[in-house]
């Protein structure tokens, strides 16, 4: 996948950095998914896989469980979103959640928009 087709990151000189949309996603992501503790734990487990003391399947089961737990927490409504700097609207179909119009400028200078549903 070319970097231009990704909406979460962009190129800045020789570096790849987060886009505005990527930073917004990070700001609303559950703390467990952005914690250095989980990153370190998964890094160690991947090292164990590489030396053969842990199976890939066991690792993936653990990752799936973290994702399941977070999905269940979100379904219960136990989360906050910071949409202060963006124009939001109630969903016209269900009147729940929000629609947020995002403007993105491509490397070619072309602007385009899409709606994010929360």
Secondary structure, 3 states (H helix, E strand, C coil): CCHHHCCCEEEECCEEEECHHHHHHHHHCCHHHHCHHHHHHHHHHHHHHHHCCCCHHHHHHHHHHHHHHHHHHHHCCCCCCCCCCCCEEECCCCCCCEEEEEEEECCCCCEEEEEEEC
